[in-house]
Amino acid sequence: FRNCYSQAPWTKPAIATLFTGLDPASHQVLTHKGQYSMPDAVMGREGDVDTDVLPGWTETLAEVFERAGYVTAGFVANPWIRGSVGFGQGFQTFDDRFAANATSAEVIIEEAIRWLDQRPRDKPFFLYLHFMDVHDPYVAPESDYEALRDAPGLGADRKLRERHLSKGLLRGLKRVGGGAWARDDQPDRLRLRTWRARYAAGVRAFDRRFQALLDYLARHELDRESLLAITSDHGEELFEHGGWAHGLNLYEHQLRVPLIVRRPKGAGAGTAVDRLVGLIDVAPTLLGWSGLEIPK
């Protein structure tokens, strides 16, 4: 789907929409209440999470599949969609212990494969994986960066000034221990292409890591019967409009996302859809393709 857009430029409201098919004004998962730290670190004295929680009245994709007799599991590496803030609804297994350090895809996929090996064979399954590999702090292997640093697809290079860089993003890169390339003494930090190549390297590395899951599905012939959907909660701005990262404006770079679907037995393979779609369409579409009733 060439023109897919997220309903929000950051994770929590976007995934709430992905899970429920509701727009953010309806599900009301709109804010972190000023807290950028992990949800476990913003617990109030009463034990309540000081951030918006996905309401219990919402009907999530996982809940519909579970009611239909599916076994359900989620493995997530993002701190904003933990079970403690409501995102575990409908998942019989919801493993969010990787969220604290944004574990790479290899570990998430290993855990998912272990679950697939142990699942009941007499029931269909719904599996949700949330990765953080294509995200700041842009710490893909150097080999991926070197392979892409001069790629024409990165666009024109530009010399940046210190005032052009996002101080918040730079502090974040240092805090998580990634981004040695972005230190003050690294001249390449002032090349726009460096930032774009670091981001693109994350895409390249993730493609390679994700192959392990595709290989597993093919080896066990699960690819013939499974519906596979790949998308993202948001995009990333790399100075196209003078800004960085995501969650700060509504330009296309932060809202346009990939959406790739492989239907059972490759039905409709090679089809490219140009019409406008969004993350809000994913849940009802997957349920419809699965022959299940779509909640109001």
C-alpha positions as CSV (number, residue, x, y, z in Angstrom):
1,F,0.0,0.0,0.0
2,R,1.9,3.0,-1.3
3,N,-0.1,5.7,0.5
4,C,-0.5,4.5,4.1
5,Y,-0.6,7.1,6.9
6,S,-0.5,6.8,10.6
7,Q,-3.2,8.6,12.7
8,A,-0.5,10.0,14.9
9,P,3.3,10.8,14.6
10,W,4.3,8.9,17.8
11,T,3.8,5.4,19.2
12,K,1.1,5.3,21.8
13,P,-1.8,6.9,19.9
14,A,-0.7,5.2,16.7
15,I,-0.6,1.7,18.1
16,A,-3.9,2.3,20.0
17,T,-5.4,3.1,16.6
18,L,-3.8,0.1,15.0
19,F,-5.1,-2.2,17.7
20,T,-8.7,-0.8,17.8
21,G,-9.5,0.7,14.5
22,L,-10.5,3.9,16.4
23,D,-9.2,7.4,15.7
24,P,-7.2,9.0,18.6
25,A,-10.1,11.3,19.5
26,S,-12.1,8.2,20.2
27,H,-9.7,6.0,22.1
28,Q,-8.2,9.0,23.9
29,V,-4.7,7.7,24.2
30,L,-3.2,11.1,23.4
31,T,-0.5,12.0,25.8
32,H,2.4,10.9,27.9
33,K,1.5,13.7,30.4
34,G,4.9,15.3,30.1
35,Q,6.7,12.0,30.9
36,Y,9.2,10.7,28.4
37,S,10.6,8.0,30.8
38,M,9.4,4.4,30.9
39,P,5.9,3.8,32.1
40,D,7.2,1.8,35.1
41,A,9.1,4.9,36.2
42,V,6.0,7.2,36.3
43,M,3.8,5.2,38.7
44,G,1.9,7.4,41.1
45,R,1.6,6.8,44.8
46,E,-1.7,4.9,44.3
47,G,0.0,2.6,41.8
48,D,-1.7,4.3,38.8
49,V,0.3,4.9,35.7
50,D,0.7,8.7,35.1
51,T,0.1,8.5,31.4
52,D,-2.9,7.8,29.1
53,V,-3.9,4.1,29.3
54,L,-5.7,2.2,26.5
55,P,-9.2,2.0,27.9
56,G,-10.7,-1.4,28.9
57,W,-13.9,-0.7,26.9
58,T,-12.0,-0.7,23.6
59,E,-12.2,-3.9,21.6
60,T,-8.7,-4.8,20.4
61,L,-7.6,-6.9,17.5
62,A,-6.2,-9.4,19.9
63,E,-9.4,-9.7,21.8
64,V,-11.4,-10.4,18.7
65,F,-9.0,-13.1,17.6
66,E,-8.9,-14.6,21.1
67,R,-12.7,-14.8,21.3
68,A,-12.7,-16.6,17.9
69,G,-10.5,-19.3,19.4
70,Y,-7.0,-18.1,18.3
71,V,-4.0,-18.4,20.6
72,T,-2.6,-14.8,20.9
73,A,0.8,-13.5,21.8
74,G,2.7,-10.2,21.6
75,F,6.4,-9.5,22.0
76,V,7.3,-5.8,22.2
77,A,10.4,-3.7,22.4
78,N,8.8,-0.3,22.9
79,P,8.4,1.2,26.4
80,W,5.1,2.9,25.5
81,I,3.0,-0.1,24.7
82,R,3.5,-2.2,27.8
83,G,0.8,-4.3,29.4
84,S,0.7,-1.8,32.3
85,V,-0.8,0.8,30.0
86,G,-3.5,-1.4,28.6
87,F,-1.9,-2.8,25.4
88,G,-1.9,-6.4,26.6
89,Q,-5.7,-6.7,26.2
90,G,-6.6,-9.9,24.5
91,F,-3.0,-11.3,24.5
92,Q,-2.7,-14.6,26.3
93,T,1.0,-14.1,26.2
94,F,2.3,-10.5,26.3
95,D,6.0,-10.1,26.8
96,D,7.1,-6.6,27.3
97,R,10.3,-7.2,29.3
98,F,12.4,-6.1,26.3
99,A,10.9,-2.6,26.3
100,A,13.3,-1.1,28.8
101,N,16.3,-1.3,26.5
102,A,14.7,-1.5,23.0
103,T,16.1,-5.0,22.4
104,S,17.0,-5.7,18.8
105,A,14.9,-7.8,16.4
106,E,17.1,-10.9,16.8
107,V,16.0,-11.4,20.4
108,I,12.4,-10.6,19.8
109,I,12.2,-13.0,16.9
110,E,14.0,-15.8,18.9
111,E,11.3,-15.4,21.6
112,A,8.5,-15.4,19.0
113,I,9.9,-18.6,17.4
114,R,10.1,-20.3,20.8
115,W,6.5,-19.4,21.3
116,L,5.5,-20.6,17.9
117,D,7.3,-23.9,18.6
118,Q,5.3,-24.4,21.8
119,R,1.9,-23.2,20.8
120,P,-1.1,-25.5,20.5
121,R,-1.2,-27.0,17.0
122,D,-4.9,-27.4,16.9
123,K,-5.7,-23.7,17.0
124,P,-4.9,-20.8,14.7
125,F,-2.7,-18.1,16.1
126,F,-2.4,-14.3,16.2
127,L,1.1,-13.0,16.8
128,Y,2.1,-9.3,17.2
129,L,5.8,-8.2,17.1
130,H,6.9,-4.6,17.8
131,F,10.5,-3.8,16.9
132,M,12.6,-0.7,17.5
133,D,15.5,-1.4,15.1
134,V,14.5,1.4,12.7
135,H,14.5,4.2,15.3
136,D,16.8,6.5,17.1
137,P,19.5,6.1,18.4
138,Y,20.3,4.7,14.9
139,V,22.7,2.1,16.0
140,A,22.8,-0.3,13.1
141,P,26.1,-2.2,12.5
142,E,28.8,-0.1,10.9
143,S,28.9,-2.4,7.9
144,D,25.3,-1.4,7.1
145,Y,26.2,2.2,7.4
146,E,29.3,1.9,5.2
147,A,27.3,0.1,2.5
148,L,24.8,3.0,2.3
149,R,26.7,6.1,3.2
150,D,27.1,7.2,-0.4
151,A,23.8,5.8,-1.8
152,P,22.1,8.1,-4.3
153,G,18.7,7.3,-2.7
154,L,19.7,9.3,0.4
155,G,19.2,12.5,-1.6
156,A,21.5,15.6,-1.8
157,D,24.0,16.1,1.0
158,R,24.0,19.3,3.0
159,K,26.5,20.9,5.5
160,L,24.7,21.4,8.8
161,R,25.4,24.0,11.4
162,E,25.3,23.3,15.1
163,R,22.1,25.3,15.4
164,H,20.5,23.0,12.9
165,L,20.9,19.9,15.1
166,S,18.3,18.8,17.6
167,K,19.9,19.2,21.0
168,G,17.3,16.9,22.5
169,L,18.0,14.2,20.0
170,L,21.7,14.5,20.6
171,R,21.3,14.2,24.3
172,G,19.1,11.1,23.8
173,L,21.8,9.5,21.6
174,K,24.4,10.0,24.3
175,R,22.1,8.9,27.1
176,V,21.4,5.5,25.5
177,G,25.1,4.9,24.7
178,G,24.6,4.9,20.9
179,G,25.6,7.4,18.4
180,A,29.3,7.7,18.9
181,W,29.2,9.1,15.4
182,A,27.2,12.0,16.8
183,R,29.7,13.2,19.4
184,D,30.9,16.8,19.3
185,D,34.3,15.8,17.9
186,Q,32.9,13.9,15.0
187,P,32.8,16.2,11.8
188,D,30.4,13.8,10.0
189,R,27.6,14.7,12.4
190,L,27.3,18.0,10.5
191,R,26.6,16.2,7.2
192,L,22.9,15.6,6.6
193,R,23.7,12.5,4.6
194,T,25.3,11.0,7.8
195,W,21.9,11.1,9.6
196,R,20.0,9.8,6.7
197,A,22.5,7.0,6.1
198,R,22.4,6.0,9.8
199,Y,18.6,5.8,9.6
200,A,18.7,3.8,6.3
201,A,21.3,1.4,7.8
202,G,18.6,0.6,10.5
203,V,16.2,-0.4,7.7
204,R,18.9,-2.5,6.0
205,A,19.8,-4.3,9.2
206,F,16.2,-4.9,10.1
207,D,15.5,-6.5,6.7
208,R,18.3,-9.0,7.3
209,R,17.2,-9.7,10.9
210,F,13.5,-10.2,9.9
211,Q,14.5,-12.8,7.4
212,A,14.9,-15.2,10.2
213,L,11.2,-15.1,10.9
214,L,10.3,-15.5,7.2
215,D,12.6,-18.4,6.9
216,Y,11.0,-20.1,10.0
217,L,7.5,-19.6,8.6
218,A,8.6,-21.1,5.2
219,R,10.4,-24.0,6.8
220,H,7.3,-25.0,8.7
221,E,5.0,-24.2,5.8
222,L,3.2,-21.6,7.9
223,D,3.7,-19.0,5.2
224,R,1.1,-20.9,3.1
225,E,-1.7,-20.4,5.6
226,S,-0.7,-17.2,7.4
227,L,-1.6,-13.6,6.8
228,L,1.4,-11.4,7.3
229,A,1.2,-7.6,7.7
230,I,4.2,-5.3,8.1
231,T,3.7,-1.6,9.0
232,S,5.0,1.1,11.3
233,D,3.6,3.4,14.0
234,H,5.2,6.5,12.5
235,G,7.9,7.8,10.2
236,E,10.9,9.9,10.9
237,E,11.9,13.5,9.9
238,L,15.5,14.0,9.0
239,F,15.6,17.8,8.6
240,E,13.3,17.8,5.5
241,H,11.3,20.6,7.2
242,G,14.0,21.8,9.6
243,G,13.1,19.2,12.3
244,W,14.2,15.8,13.5
245,A,12.8,12.5,14.8
246,H,9.0,12.2,15.3
247,G,6.1,13.2,17.4
248,L,6.6,16.9,16.9
249,N,4.6,17.8,13.8
250,L,2.3,16.4,11.1
251,Y,4.5,16.5,8.0
252,E,4.4,13.5,5.7
253,H,7.8,12.4,6.9
254,Q,6.4,11.6,10.3
255,L,3.0,10.3,9.2
256,R,3.6,8.3,6.1
257,V,4.3,4.6,6.9
258,P,4.9,1.4,5.0
259,L,2.1,-1.2,4.8
260,I,2.9,-4.5,3.2
261,V,0.6,-7.5,3.3
262,R,1.2,-11.1,2.3
263,R,-2.0,-13.1,2.1
264,P,-2.2,-16.9,2.5
265,K,-0.6,-18.8,-0.4
266,G,0.5,-15.5,-1.9
267,A,-3.0,-14.5,-3.1
268,G,-2.9,-11.2,-5.0
269,A,0.9,-11.2,-5.0
270,G,2.5,-8.2,-6.7
271,T,-0.6,-5.9,-6.3
272,A,0.2,-2.3,-5.6
273,V,-2.5,-0.2,-4.1
274,D,-2.3,3.6,-4.5
275,R,-5.4,4.8,-2.8
276,L,-5.2,6.4,0.6
277,V,-5.3,4.1,3.6
278,G,-4.3,4.4,7.2
279,L,-3.4,2.4,10.3
280,I,-7.0,2.8,11.3
281,D,-7.9,0.5,8.4
282,V,-5.6,-2.4,9.4
283,A,-7.6,-4.1,12.2
284,P,-10.9,-4.3,10.3
285,T,-9.1,-5.4,7.1
286,L,-7.2,-8.2,8.9
287,L,-10.4,-9.4,10.6
288,G,-12.3,-9.3,7.3
289,W,-9.7,-11.3,5.5
290,S,-9.8,-13.8,8.4
291,G,-13.5,-14.2,8.0
292,L,-14.3,-12.7,11.5
293,E,-16.9,-10.2,12.4
294,I,-15.7,-6.7,12.6
295,P,-16.7,-4.8,15.8
296,K,-18.6,-1.6,15.4
